[in-house]
């Protein structure tokens, strides 16, 4: 890959996607562990994310 001015933007976007991907994996893992309890927690998290 060539390094250019767009390199920073691509790497930043890549990191963001990677972080979101990791968070999704963690959320799925937590969901499988907690089950029904996580549904309540997820509603709180999603309301904060959409509200904020």
N, C-alpha and C positions, 0 to 999 in steps of 0.2 A: 504493500500500500504506500502511496506517495503522501508525504507530509506537506500540507498546504494550510492556508488560513482557515479552511473549512474543517481541518483536522480536529481542532479543539471542539467545535460544535458537534461533530460526529462522535468523538470520545465522550463528551458530556451526555449526549443523547443515549449512547451505548450504556454508560454507567447507570443512567436513570432507568432504562429498560431492564438492566440486570438487577437493580435494587427492587423494582416492582416485581420481577419474576421471582426473586428470592422471598419477598414478602408474601407472595401468593402461595409459594410452597410451604412456608411457615404457617400461614393461615389454614391451609388444607390439612397440614399435620396436626395443628391444634384442634381443628374441627373434628378430626377423626378420633382424637384423644378424649376431648370433652363431650362431644356429641350434642345433646339437647341444651346443655348449659351454654355452649358456645353461641347458639342462635341468639340468645339474649345479649351476649357480649358483642356479637357481630352487628346487631341492630344499633347499639350505642356507637360503635366504631364507624359504621356507615353513615349514621346521622351526623356525626362530627365531621367526617370527610366531605359529605355533600353540603353540609351547613357552612363549613369553613371555607 
